[in-house]
């Protein structure tokens, strides 16, 4: 069941409510914009510095609490005995508001606010004859000391930490405190007192108390409020910590936070990859990972055997580096990371998880994953088809059966090959992003090394212009629209240059274009795929076809694909293969599925 009540902020921060931030919660992370917005909203609602009247009340959102184990709160009243609650949602707002009260306390020369803040910051617990005092709100261990010593204690909001080595959350908390000090310092005592009265007595929250972690987080999902929402990793962390004994809680929480800090914004998607690796891609992420935890024998084996090694592997993949990682694997990971979606990542994680034990096998698998990831893009396959293909590859790797380049999971059907060949005739029109990445990769092959530059720096330029002027030399070389259409979108007619160069080149003559290409800036240097054409004297149909032949040969060799290269091979006007057959020829490519481990 859920217990609810609408409380003034002064009521929540008084009496029986003892608030704890559990270890599974993310640390304090509000930035200046969020703190400033909250303060501005409160000042405006209080009618300070404006001609508007004070709002009768101001809603601060919902605070979601969870009863301590063994406690059942049926009704929230000021007369109930003091009890501890975990703050499931609302930590960021509560920490900011309590800090605001403490800053007002320390800036108050008349000390009229101090006594009232004392009752909010400090709480009584225990029986009448054995009463003790504690701070109203306890943060998790990583932030608790700084919050108590530099915010909650009297006259502490002006103190600076003695150590310069602060965690990101500690720096965020100090930045929030100092911003509030700076903003409130310029107000008069009277204005600060009015602000304090308004926030404590006119600002309300809806408090919801849950009695089990699953229901608490289901409730959270439907709440709409300011602040950073709990993510799937928060819910999973809470679930896993609820399954372990007290001796394991701290190290699991610490390990979880360390991996989360290392993966950063990739931490959320990491759990989706775990779900897919273990064959639960047909379930929601939280449900799928819970099933993995159960399959491997519980929370502790999950952390030791799944979570930590796969998180480190995923970090290796995203950084494309690790001590001793073979250069060929590094290079292929660099190319894979340029692809917008990570449908290939679960297979790569599985391939690299134990790469030190068999580097040659890992290199082979990453090479095949790189090949399939790019061929599926050249196939212009949708997300669903790509996910299914890599699900087959994951199953093949996890099965434990022998696997090499000849495995069915790494093979293209004849129909898929025909589709790729067809798409390569006008890839820029079909997929500009993959076309750009393909040109960069071919340029690296021409130059003999990986060039680590952001693809967004470059644009695709058609050497033979798309719309040449009627009097240009291009019309003499390509007199008919049919001549131009057959050559203009050819892979052989494309180079990569900066947007500034592209604006200058446009419909210029070939010699003028080459001069523009060569005049590259140090920040956006000339690429081998572009310098490749600078030595060509004339740019006619034969030159475009010769360059196309060269690039297609490189693609065929790079990714083992049978591309017809003889004269009379399929041109862009050949009928396209059936769209719905690409990637679906089960008769030609067996799709084995491994059992779940």
Secondary structure, DSSP 8 states (H G I E B T S, - for coil): --EEEEEEHHHHTSTTEEEE--TTS------HHHHHHHHHHHHHHTTTTSSS---S-EEEEEEEEEE-TT-------TTS--EEEEEEE-HHHHHHHHHHHHHHHHH-TT-TTHHHHHHHHEEEES-SSS-EEEESEE--HHHHHHHIIIIISTT-TT---S-S---HHHHHHHHHHHHHHHHHHTS-HHHHHHHHHHHHHHEEEEEEEESSHHHHHHHHHT---SS----HHHHHHHHHHTTS-HHHHHHHHHHHHHHHHHHGGGHHHHHHHHHHHTT-TTS-HHHHHHHHHHHTTSHHHIIIIIIHHHHHHHHHHHHT--TT--HHHHHHHHHHTTSSS-TTHHHHHHHHTTGGG-HHHHHHHHHHHHHHHHHHHHTT--HHHHHHHHHHHHHHHHT-S---TTSGGG---HHHHHHHHHHHTTHHHH-HHHHHHHHHHHHHHHHTS-----GGG-EEEESS-TT--TTSHHHHHS-SHHHHHHHHTSGGGEEEE-HHHHHHHTT--HHHHHHHHH---STT---HHHHTTTT-S---HHHHHHHHHHHHHHHHHHHT-----STT---TTS----GGGTT--TTTS--------
